[in-house]
Amino acid sequence: GSERFCLAVIAANARLSFAAVSREMGGGRYSIAPPDTLARLLGYPSLGVSPLGAPDIPVLIDRQLECCETVLIGSGVVGVEIAITPQDLRVLTLGRTSELT
């Protein structure tokens, strides 16, 4: 089958559960995309990936972020981050919140 992608937004100190991603995405095997794939799909360097501006890729947001007043996300530029509320992140990305860690 063809490859399927999603963007998972989790805390920097958390560990992503690929089983949770698979469950949210309706099955299949998921892994971290290599830098060349990120660049091809998003146009972002691997250390500057932003969930904003990826309209064709589902965004999954870890539920533990809901308790944060703001979260920092990539901006598309290495070393530059955007402070945003978890609620605004969900709205702007059409993201889904679930247990990912």
Buried (B, 14 or more C-beta within 10 A) or exposed (E): EEEEBBBBBBBEEEEBBBEBBBEBBEEEEBEEBEEEEBBEBBEBBBEBBBBBBBEEBBBBBBEBBEEEEEBEBBBBEEEEEBEBBBEEBBEEBEBBBBEBB
